[in-house]
Amino acid sequence: MPPGASSPPDQDLLKRQAAERAVDLVEPGMVVGLGGGTTALFAVRRLAALFRQGTLRDIVAVPCSERVAAAARDLGLPLVTLEERPAIDLTIDGADEVDPRLRLIKGGGGALLREKIVAQASTREVIVVDESKLSDRLGTHHGLPLEVTPFGWRTHLPFLEALGLTPTLRTDAAGRPVETDQGDYLLDCATAPLERPEALAAELEGRAGIVEHGLFIGLATDLIVAGPSGVEHRAA
């Protein structure tokens, strides 16, 4: 499925079921991180309903995208910034691909930088997926997104190709570069299944102008997976 495309209705149902299970882990008074995509929107709706009912008193949320922030405001969910509350109790987020060690590829929705900052600030990072996102090796079913500065973005292409990646600039329907909430560009990198994701992450982190990569390693503490047979909760 191309980045930014809508999920099939049955996949949306599974994501909603998994997101609502994740919300069960939220307790009154918590600071809750919210990912940047559709999974977080499902969580927002459930959190806001429980907040209005008084079940989850005194919770506040830190959203990773302007889209999710707008939805939370519309539903009356109190928001704070990381500057106001830099320690997050629990974050609910999705993923594009998950391996058995709970290493992730994220960034299909374009909020990978903010999502990684929030994940690093979280005591508990709860990843919510439907079972189609599971794979034995990262890169099997999904490419690797990168967030890059607009300045000099083309200079990264030979570097990435030398690492075995095939980068493509993410564009909108009019052919214009898609910009993140930070004003950066996105490169979607096709790849073979990754043998050593940690080594690739280190190579990417050493390149000036690559703001962030979509490999989330050592950050997920919980995985909630929904499938036709039900919802399963796994801990790291």
VENDA-V974553 format. One record per pair of residues at least 24 apart in sequence whose ideal C-beta (glycine too) atoms are under 6 Angstrom apart, sorted by the first residue. I is the first residue (numbers start at 1). GAP is how many residues later the second one is. D is the distance in whole Angstrom. If there is no record, write none. Layout:
I_GAP_D, I_GAP_D
This chain:
3_105_5, 11_119_5, 14_116_4, 14_212_4, 15_24_5, 15_27_6, 15_115_6, 16_26_4, 17_209_5, 17_214_6, 18_110_4, 18_206_5, 18_208_4, 18_213_6, 19_24_4, 19_109_5, 20_26_5, 21_203_5, 21_210_5, 22_70_5, 22_104_5, 22_106_5, 22_202_5, 23_24_6, 28_28_6, 28_29_5, 28_30_6, 29_29_5, 30_29_5, 30_59_4, 30_60_6, 31_29_6, 31_54_5, 31_57_5, 31_58_5, 32_27_6, 32_29_5, 32_58_6, 33_29_5, 33_55_5, 33_58_3, 33_85_4, 33_89_5, 34_27_5, 34_29_5, 34_34_5, 35_29_5, 35_58_3, 35_59_6, 35_80_6, 36_28_4, 36_29_3, 36_32_6, 36_73_5, 36_75_3, 36_79_6, 37_57_5, 37_72_4, 39_55_3, 39_89_5, 40_28_5, 41_30_6, 43_49_4, 44_27_5, 44_28_5, 47_30_6, 48_27_4, 48_28_6, 48_29_4, 51_26_6, 62_26_6, 64_47_5, 64_50_4, 64_51_5, 64_54_5, 65_46_4, 65_116_6, 66_115_5, 88_33_5, 88_34_4, 89_34_6, 90_34_4, 91_27_6, 91_31_4, 91_34_5, 92_34_5, 94_34_6, 95_32_5, 95_34_6, 95_38_6, 96_46_4, 97_36_6, 97_38_6, 97_41_6, 97_44_6, 97_45_4, 98_31_6, 98_35_6, 98_36_6, 99_39_5, 102_118_4, 102_121_6, 102_134_5, 103_35_6, 103_94_6, 103_114_5, 104_112_4, 105_33_5, 105_37_5, 105_39_6, 105_109_5, 106_108_5, 106_110_5, 107_38_3, 107_107_3, 110_70_5, 110_76_6, 112_33_6, 112_35_6, 112_100_5, 112_102_5, 113_34_5, 113_69_6, 113_98_6, 113_99_4, 116_96_6, 119_100_4, 124_97_5, 125_94_5, 125_95_5, 125_96_5, 126_96_4, 127_93_5, 127_96_5, 128_96_5, 129_96_6, 130_96_5, 131_94_5, 131_96_4, 137_56_4, 137_57_6, 138_56_5, 138_59_5, 139_52_4, 139_54_5, 139_55_4, 140_53_5, 143_45_5, 143_46_5, 143_47_5, 144_45_4, 144_47_6, 144_70_5, 145_41_6, 145_43_6, 145_69_4, 146_41_4, 146_64_6, 146_67_5, 147_33_6, 147_37_5, 147_64_5, 147_65_5, 148_37_5, 148_39_6, 148_61_6, 148_62_5, 149_35_6, 149_60_5, 150_35_5, 152_57_5, 153_32_5, 163_40_6, 165_24_4, 165_26_5, 166_24_4, 184_27_6
